Amino acid sequence: MSVEQETRFERYSGYEPGLMQAARKIYRTFIDVHPDVTEEPLGVAIDRYSLRGKLIFTRIPALLPQETFIPFEAIDR
């Protein structure tokens, strides 16, 4: 693992593995359905209980108490 990868891992290792997995799935599904969209999202706003979420493109949203924002850099594509 490179120094950059280690730093990235340490920076984003605080997220629950289930949330990370759901965020990756949401991102991959979006890319599969919308292959023409080239803009990178800021991240994924995801509900910690239902694991439903959406990609955020414009600005970091005001989150509900049960939601978490996972930055795009934390999602391994």
C-alpha positions in Angstrom: 0.0 0.0 0.0 1.4 3.4 -1.0 1.7 6.3 1.4 -1.2 8.0 -0.4 -3.4 5.0 -0.1 -2.5 4.6 3.6 -3.4 8.2 4.3 -6.7 7.9 2.4 -7.5 4.7 4.3 -6.8 6.3 7.6 -8.8 9.4 6.7 -11.9 7.5 5.7 -11.7 4.4 7.9 -14.2 5.8 10.4 -17.2 4.9 8.2 -19.1 1.7 8.9 -18.3 -1.0 6.4 -22.0 -1.5 5.6 -22.4 2.2 4.7 -19.4 2.1 2.5 -20.6 -1.0 0.7 -24.0 0.6 0.2 -22.5 3.9 -1.0 -20.3 2.0 -3.6 -23.4 0.1 -4.8 -25.4 3.4 -5.2 -22.5 4.9 -7.1 -22.1 1.9 -9.4 -25.8 1.6 -10.1 -25.9 5.3 -11.0 -23.0 4.9 -13.4 -24.6 1.8 -15.0 -27.9 3.6 -15.5 -26.3 7.0 -16.6 -23.1 6.2 -18.4 -23.2 9.6 -20.2 -22.8 11.6 -16.9 -19.1 12.5 -16.5 -19.4 14.9 -13.6 -18.0 13.4 -10.4 -20.4 13.7 -7.4 -19.4 15.3 -4.1 -20.5 12.1 -2.4 -23.4 10.0 -1.2 -26.0 11.0 1.4 -27.1 7.7 2.9 -29.6 6.7 5.5 -27.8 4.6 8.2 -30.9 2.4 8.8 -32.4 1.7 5.4 -29.1 2.1 3.5 -31.0 4.1 0.8 -29.2 7.1 -0.5 -28.5 9.4 -3.4 -25.5 10.9 -5.1 -24.9 14.6 -4.4 -23.6 16.8 -7.1 -24.1 20.4 -6.2 -23.4 21.0 -2.6 -23.3 19.1 0.7 -26.9 18.8 1.8 -28.4 19.4 5.2 -28.7 15.9 6.5 -31.4 14.3 8.6 -30.3 12.9 11.9 -30.2 9.3 10.6 -28.2 10.3 7.5 -24.5 10.3 6.8 -22.6 12.0 4.0 -19.8 9.9 2.5 -17.4 11.9 0.3 -16.7 10.7 -3.2 -13.0 10.3 -2.3 -13.9 7.7 0.3 -15.7 5.5 -2.2 -13.4 3.1 -4.0 -14.7 2.8 -7.5 
